Amino acid sequence: MNTIHTSEGPIRIRVAFFDTKPYDRDYFDTHKNNYNVEIKYFPVKLSADTASLARGYDAVCAFVNDELDAPTADILVADGVKLVALRCAGYNNVDLKAVWGRLHVVRVPAYSPHAVAEHAVALLLTLNRKIHKAYIRTREGNFTLSGLVGFDLYGKTAGIVGTGQIGRIAAEIFRGFGMEVLASDPYPNEGWAAEKGVRYTTMEELFRQSDVISLHCPLTPENHHLINEARLGMIKKNAVIINTGRGALIDTKALIHALKTNSLGGAALDVYEEEDEYFFEDHSTSVIKDDVLARLLTFPNVLITGHQAFLTHEALTAIATTTLGNIQNYFESGDLTNEICYRCTQKTCSRKETGRCF
């Protein structure tokens, strides 16, 4: 539909990639020749300050910490950009209301749910059995066991908040350890739960009964700071919280208070609510000026990874091929299968009747 043709064939779709890292380039370069795209990589994050770099490009490709607010959209539209392709599933960094009707936004709704679910379990096992501490000790010739006591997962209760693809896989892994699994979701999958031996319950009961709480829900206005002071007060004293979803699902200051007062067993986090200032970059030679993050890093019962749950060969391959497919499909046929829009989130979209959001 939007492809320009010449006597020599279609002109390649020009795409500006923002916030790119070496692994992005490796996987996109591996697959780009299978698509009618021309890529320019920019290491900077997309924002109103950098959006002008996309002038002359047909589409931009953005990641989780890029800013797609109204000022950024204004610049992209003025510079002729028609499509924003998110190479991720989450889109809480997009002001859909501001973008709607001006830019189409597509995403990768599922890449490898196994990658994220398995990382959540890896975080739990590492934190619980102190694997990271034991590794450092033995590297230094220290084979003592003091301070490395964990607990059996078998017979304990895991609470899964959000039973989309990732949450369901995590629940099944926990069931494999012999754990009872409770789940909470506004749209329960009762058939799956009955088959896998999972029980849906209220959020309150899940918090009160679970020894392990794993967050697998998207970030929405309704569940911002889902884990807050009040809910931390419901949780068992020795319980562990795992978050591989979005950082702002947890009120970090309230989490720190719970850790300081020994009213929580620990936290294993792959995300942080203010992560865009630090994650994906090397700050090992500088001072971390975020006092909340710096304090969180001091706790012996906290384990943090830098938003790497998605980082597997299978997931990166799926992200690259789906993103490139989203871009080519729109410009060659108008296909917007993986589109997100403001009206869709408000459940007022006419897509079913028209096949397009606007």
Order of alpha helices (4+ residues) and beta strands (2+ residues): beta-beta-beta-alpha-beta-beta-alpha-beta-alpha-beta-alpha-alpha-beta-alpha-beta-alpha-beta-alpha-beta-alpha-beta-alpha-beta-alpha-beta-alpha-beta-alpha-alpha
